Amino acid sequence: MNYNILWLGIGFTGQAMFSMRFLIQWLYTEKHKRSVIPVAFWYFSILGGVTLFAYAIYRADPVFVVGQGAGLLIYSRNLYFIMKERESR
């Protein structure tokens, strides 16, 4: 098995999931006729971020690892606040 091809597939999958969040945000905003960030945006951010984080570790790219790692903290924190707000309702 060629692990380089496998990891390229993982990297492209992560990038696709990460990019989906922009499509979701755009469609949601168009539907509501105002700028809105739906919860799915944050889930795709985490899914894409985790996948790209794994790919960055495999590639041993410290800049990419730090960038994705920091992003994961931010995305998780946003989901935490969303869930906390829903619980308080």
N, C-alpha and C positions, 0 to 999 in steps of 0.2 A: 504494500500500500504506500502511495506517495503522500507523506504527511504534509508536504508543502502545498499540494493541491487541496487537501482537506482543510488546512488552515486558511488558504485563500477563500475557500467556500464559506468558512466561519466568518471571516472578515467581511466578505460581501453580504452575507446574511445579516450581520450586525448593522452594517451601513444601511441596508434596505429597511430594517426595522426602525432605525434611528431616523431615516428620511421620511418614513410614513407619518411621523408625528407632525411634520409640516403640512402634509396633505390633509390630515385630519383636522388640524387647526384651521387651515384655509377654508375647507368645506363647512366646518361648523360656524366659522365667522360669517361666511356668505349666507348660510341658512338663517342666522340670527340678525344679520345686518348690523353687527357691531363686533368689535374685537373680543373674542372669547377664547379661553384656553380650556378645552374639555379634559376630563380626568384621563381619557384614553391617551392624551398627549404625554402625560407623565408616565403611564404604563409603558408606552412605546419608548420613551426616553430611557427608562430603566432596562427594558429588554435589549434595546440596541446598545446601551451603555455597558451592560454586563458582557454582552457578546464581544463588543469592541475592546473592552478591558482585557478579556481573555486573549484576544488576538494580539493586543499590545504587549502583554506579558510574553506570549510565544515569540513575538518579534524582538523582544528585549529592547523596547523603545521607551526609555525613561520619560521622555516628554509626553508621549502618548499615554503612558500608564498614569502619570500624575494628572493629566487633563481629564481622562475618563474617570479616574477615581474621584476627583473633586466633583465632577458632574454628577456622579452617582449619589454623592452625599446631598447635593442640592435637590435632585429629583426625588429622593427618598423623603427629604424634609418637607417638600411640597405635598407629597402624598400623605404624610403624617398629619399636616395641618388640615387637609381636605377631610380625612377620616375623622379627625377630632371634631371638626365643625359639624359633620354629619351626625356624630354621636350626641352632640349637645342639642340638636333639634328635637 
